[in-house]
């Protein structure tokens, strides 16, 4: 049975809401209920993704940044990080909703193993198509889970490492900057000689509107530094200055110098700097 707003008396939806959609007045949770942390997000975008999954399961949820003193029903939320909260009465169902979508809340061994069996292994068997399906699932999890998935794939040998490359390519293609950064960092921690062509593949298969994201990922691959640098130097001549700027920033991150290249310099000056970079990589 729906309740009424204490301010404007409008009918409210059956599920708990934080505020009346008509007048904005704060609406209390049902008597005896309170908000509890469900999952700690890596970023606000990550938290919004989790919230959208819960919304799809008709689970009310709220995002709280622990840097502010957020109060709800007398409960002060002061924990670190960005938290996604749900009513205590809906916590079990919320975990089921996320689990069904491959999201791990507490990163227990059982949860991670279930995710590997239900989502990662089938994706690996499906190849590139599986990578396309797995990227949104990984994007909804936190960094710890991504790292554990990377380690599990590493144990699969060359097949697993090549699939990691496909995951990174797909995360860039889908425009997921959070996941592409996490995957690039994880790959950088591996002895991934099988992925030596990954920087070049990323540049060659990435559309112009995703190039900045691809460059950002490549700049994290210090173990593949030589290949990464070779893939970025040609972009110093790109027609888009934002791409040129990201490329020289990535090169500086990898090499520690810029050879006096300025992305907004006149054409002749830029070409001279590009020639210096070309001599460097040769």
C-alpha positions in Angstrom: 0.0 0.0 0.0 1.5 3.3 -1.0 2.1 6.1 1.5 1.6 9.8 1.3 4.1 12.7 1.3 4.0 14.3 4.8 4.3 17.8 3.1 2.1 17.8 0.0 0.1 14.6 0.6 0.9 13.2 -2.8 0.8 9.4 -3.2 4.3 7.9 -3.1 5.5 4.7 -4.8 5.4 1.4 -2.8 9.1 1.2 -2.5 11.1 3.5 -0.2 12.1 6.8 -1.7 14.5 9.5 -0.4 12.4 12.5 -1.3 8.9 13.2 -2.7 9.2 13.5 -6.5 6.6 16.3 -6.4 7.7 18.7 -3.7 11.1 17.4 -2.8 10.3 16.9 0.9 12.4 14.2 2.6 10.5 11.0 3.1 11.3 8.7 6.0 11.9 5.0 5.5 9.3 2.6 6.9 9.4 2.4 10.7 12.2 0.2 12.0 14.1 0.3 8.7 17.4 2.0 8.0 20.0 2.4 5.3 23.0 0.1 5.2 26.1 0.1 2.9 25.8 -2.4 0.1 29.0 -1.8 -1.8 31.8 0.7 -1.9 32.2 2.2 -5.4 35.5 3.1 -7.1 34.0 6.4 -8.5 30.8 8.3 -8.8 30.3 6.8 -12.3 30.8 3.3 -10.8 28.3 4.1 -8.1 25.7 5.3 -10.6 26.2 2.1 -12.6 25.5 0.0 -9.5 22.5 2.1 -8.7 21.1 1.6 -12.3 21.4 -2.2 -11.8 19.5 -1.9 -8.5 16.9 0.3 -10.1 16.3 -2.3 -12.8 15.6 -4.8 -10.0 13.2 -2.3 -8.3 15.5 -1.9 -5.3 15.7 1.6 -3.9 19.2 2.8 -3.4 21.2 6.0 -2.6 24.7 7.1 -3.2 26.6 8.7 -0.3 30.1 10.3 -0.3 31.6 9.7 3.1 33.5 13.0 3.0 30.1 14.6 3.8 28.1 14.0 7.0 25.1 12.3 5.4 22.3 11.6 7.8 19.3 9.4 7.2 16.8 8.4 10.0 19.4 9.3 12.6 22.1 7.2 11.0 25.4 9.0 10.4 27.3 7.6 7.4 31.0 8.4 7.9 32.7 5.4 6.2 35.4 6.0 3.6 34.8 6.0 -0.2 31.6 6.4 -2.2 29.0 4.1 -0.8 25.8 2.7 -2.4 23.2 2.2 0.3 20.0 0.3 0.4 17.3 -0.2 3.1 18.2 -3.0 5.5 14.9 -4.7 4.6 16.1 -4.9 0.9 19.7 -5.8 1.5 19.4 -9.5 0.8 17.4 -9.0 -2.4 19.8 -6.3 -3.5 22.7 -8.7 -3.2 20.8 -11.2 -5.2 20.1 -8.7 -7.9 23.7 -7.7 -8.2 25.0 -11.3 -8.0 22.7 -12.3 -10.9 24.5 -9.6 -12.9 28.0 -10.7 -12.0 28.6 -8.0 -9.4 30.5 -9.1 -6.2 29.6 -7.1 -3.1 32.0 -8.5 -0.4 34.5 -10.2 -2.6 34.4 -13.5 -0.6 36.0 -16.5 -2.2 32.6 -18.0 -2.9 31.4 -14.9 -4.6 34.4 -14.5 -6.8 34.5 -18.2 -7.7 30.8 -18.0 -8.7 31.5 -15.0 -10.9 34.4 -16.8 -12.5 32.3 -19.8 -13.2 29.2 -18.1 -14.3 30.6 -15.1 -16.3 34.3 -15.2 -16.9 34.8 -18.8 -18.1 31.9 -18.7 -20.6 33.2 -15.3 -21.9 36.6 -16.8 -22.4 35.2 -19.7 -24.4 33.2 -17.2 -26.6 36.3 -15.2 -27.5 35.8 -11.6 -28.7 32.0 -11.9 -28.4 32.5 -13.0 -24.8 34.8 -10.0 -24.2 32.0 -7.7 -25.4 29.6 -9.2 -22.9 32.1 -9.3 -20.0 33.2 -5.7 -20.2 29.9 -4.2 -18.6 30.1 -6.9 -15.9 33.7 -6.0 -15.0 32.8 -2.3 -15.1 30.2 -2.9 -12.4 32.7 -4.5 -10.0 35.5 -2.8 -8.1 39.3 -2.9 -8.7 39.9 -5.8 -6.4 37.6 -8.0 -8.5 39.1 -6.9 -11.8 42.6 -7.8 -10.4 41.4 -11.2 -9.3 39.8 -11.9 -12.7 43.0 -10.9 -14.4 44.9 -13.3 -12.2 42.5 -16.1 -13.0 42.9 -15.5 -16.7 46.6 -15.4 -16.4 46.5 -18.9 -15.1 44.9 -19.9 -18.4 48.2 -19.2 -20.1 48.5 -17.6 -23.5 44.8 -18.0 -24.2 43.9 -16.1 -21.1 46.5 -13.3 -21.8 45.2 -12.8 -25.3 41.7 -12.6 -23.9 42.8 -9.9 -21.5 44.0 -7.9 -24.5 40.6 -8.3 -26.1 39.0 -7.1 -22.9 41.1 -4.0 -22.9 40.4 -3.3 -26.6 36.7 -3.8 -25.9 36.6 -1.6 -22.9 38.2 1.2 -24.9 35.8 0.6 -27.8 32.9 0.9 -25.3 34.3 4.1 -23.9 34.8 2.8 -20.3 37.7 4.8 -19.0 37.5 3.4 -15.5 37.7 -0.3 -16.6 40.3 0.4 -19.4 42.6 2.0 -16.8 42.2 -0.9 -14.4 42.8 -3.5 -17.1 45.9 -1.6 -18.4 47.3 -1.4 -14.9 46.7 -5.1 -14.3 48.2 -6.1 -17.6 51.2 -4.0 -16.7 51.8 -6.1 -13.7 52.1 -9.3 -15.7 54.9 -10.8 -17.8 52.8 -10.3 -20.9 55.1 -10.8 -23.8 52.2 -12.3 -25.7 50.6 -8.9 -25.7 53.6 -7.0 -27.1 51.4 -5.9 -30.1 48.6 -4.7 -27.9 49.6 -0.9 -28.0 49.7 -1.0 -31.8 46.4 -2.9 -32.0 44.7 -0.4 -29.7 45.7 2.5 -31.9 44.9 0.7 -35.1 41.4 -0.5 -34.1 40.3 2.5 -32.1 38.0 5.2 -33.6 39.1 8.8 -33.4 36.6 9.6 -30.7 38.2 6.9 -28.5 41.8 7.6 -29.2 42.4 9.7 -26.1 41.1 6.9 -24.0 43.3 4.4 -25.9 46.4 6.5 -25.4 45.6 6.9 -21.6 45.6 3.1 -21.4 48.8 2.6 -23.4 50.6 5.1 -21.2 50.1 2.7 -18.2 51.9 -0.2 -19.9 55.4 0.3 -18.7 56.4 -3.3 -19.2 55.5 -2.8 -22.9 57.3 0.6 -22.9 59.1 0.1 -26.2 56.0 -1.0 -28.0 53.9 1.7 -26.3 56.2 4.5 -27.3 56.4 3.3 -30.9 52.5 3.3 -31.0 52.2 6.8 -29.7 54.9 8.7 -31.7 52.8 8.7 -35.0 49.9 10.3 -33.1 52.1 13.4 -32.6 51.0 14.3 -36.1 47.3 13.7 -35.6 45.0 16.4 -36.9 43.2 16.7 -33.5 45.2 18.7 -30.9 43.6 16.9 -28.0 45.0 13.6 -29.4 48.4 15.1 -29.9 48.4 16.5 -26.3 47.4 13.1 -24.9 50.1 11.4 -27.0 52.9 13.6 -25.7 51.7 13.4 -22.2 51.7 9.6 -22.5 55.2 9.7 -24.0 56.5 11.8 -21.2 54.9 9.4 -18.7 56.7 6.5 -20.3 60.1 8.1 -21.2 60.4 11.1 -18.8 61.0 13.7 -21.5 59.1 15.3 -24.3 62.0 16.3 -26.7 60.6 19.9 -26.8 57.4 18.8 -28.5 54.5 21.2 -28.1 51.1 20.0 -29.4 49.9 23.5 -30.3 53.2 24.7 -31.9 53.3 25.8 -35.6 53.5 22.9 -38.0 57.2 23.3 -38.9 58.2 23.3 -35.2 56.1 20.3 -34.5 57.5 18.4 -37.4 61.0 19.0 -36.2 60.1 17.6 -32.8 58.4 14.6 -34.4 61.6 13.9 -36.3 63.5 13.9 -33.0 61.0 11.4 -31.6 61.3 9.2 -34.8 65.1 9.2 -34.4 64.7 8.3 -30.7 62.6 5.2 -31.4 64.9 4.0 -34.2 
